Amino acid sequence: MSSPSDRNSAAASHSPGEVLALIGSGAVTTRADIARVTKMARSTVSQRVDALIAHGLVDEDADGGSTGGRPPRRLALRTREHAVAGVDLGASHCRVALMDIGGTMLASHEEPLSIGDGPDSVLRHVERTVRALLEETRREPRTLRSIGVGVPGPVEFSTGRPVDPPIMPGWHQYPIPEFFASRFGVRALVDNDVNVMALGEQRRAFPDCRYLLYIKVGTGIGCGIVADGKLHRGAQGCAGDIGHIRVGDLDDPCRCGNSGCLEAVAGGASLAAKLVALGLDATSGSDVVRLVRSGNRDAVRMVREAGRAVGEVLAGLVNFFNPDTVVMGGALAAVHDQLLAGVREAVYRRSHPLATQLLRIEPSRTGENAAAVGAGILAIEHALSPAQVNRLVAG
């Protein structure tokens, strides 16, 4: 029969993965810290830490900040031998970021690339880029632990497969995770691009924010949702598809087959088409930004009107979700003075005063790297998850 102390020790036991999470977060830096925080016996702490060191996940150096006597040894994530790749696939670009598991950017590369070229061509390009970045940073392919991928369409997160993505011909149900597993031997996590943008923004720019909406206004319009510090994807992974919410009584035709959708009214492609009708040279949201920056009055007016339309929808989201922060990203956020003026005007007019009392509406701080960084963080959080670490240590 076990003693009360044995039962208390067992109840307080933390797995190696949970101990690594404490070390990675900075909550503990020494073995004594772990014993104090977890209430585990010193012998159990030593077993956990020794296992993590043996598997190359933790370093222990004699620099614990002692003021006298034998200095404690400081624990830290071992990052040199562990890397992840964050992949941002847009409608017309591919950006790949190589990061260590501590979140430090090691290298990145971007090239124009059409998502319409199809999965085989696009993913082979990603594979070549990842290998080139590994070589550039003098890391062996075996150091890659996971890959995160953001794509511009709906994704069933549990399988990592796109589902009827409107601007990704040939990608429906394509096994993206299996493509990378067969080439790198690691798991790839695939999500909608605005979800990984929201994750990257919250983790990097607003770590104290628990309830955040990330609104991407680019070719299309979408929303990433962070609830209580975690990504909220909904039952099937399509939460935040605000681009096809109807705006007022407008009848602008949308590519989805309906009319009056927010994307058809305020998306970058829609604004570019309206500017072309006025005789201006514009084929994308980037061209709209260029015209705004050059002082073109029609472009400035349209972006501000687009902001009001986004704000009309966002006002309902603010009343429903009550976020503490709304972040505006995507191509059109590059002219955030004009866009945010329209958004704020509508939100503060239509939302409940209590919901907007402490609300922040700000431009993205991670900028054009939002999706690649967010995808990398998605990969890091998988690689360092207690379940994944426990499997590695047990194996």
Summary of the structure (lengths in Angstrom):
residues: 395
radius of gyration: 23.7
end to end distance: 31.1
largest distance: 86.6
contacts: 1390
relative contact order: 0.12
helix: 47%
strand: 20%
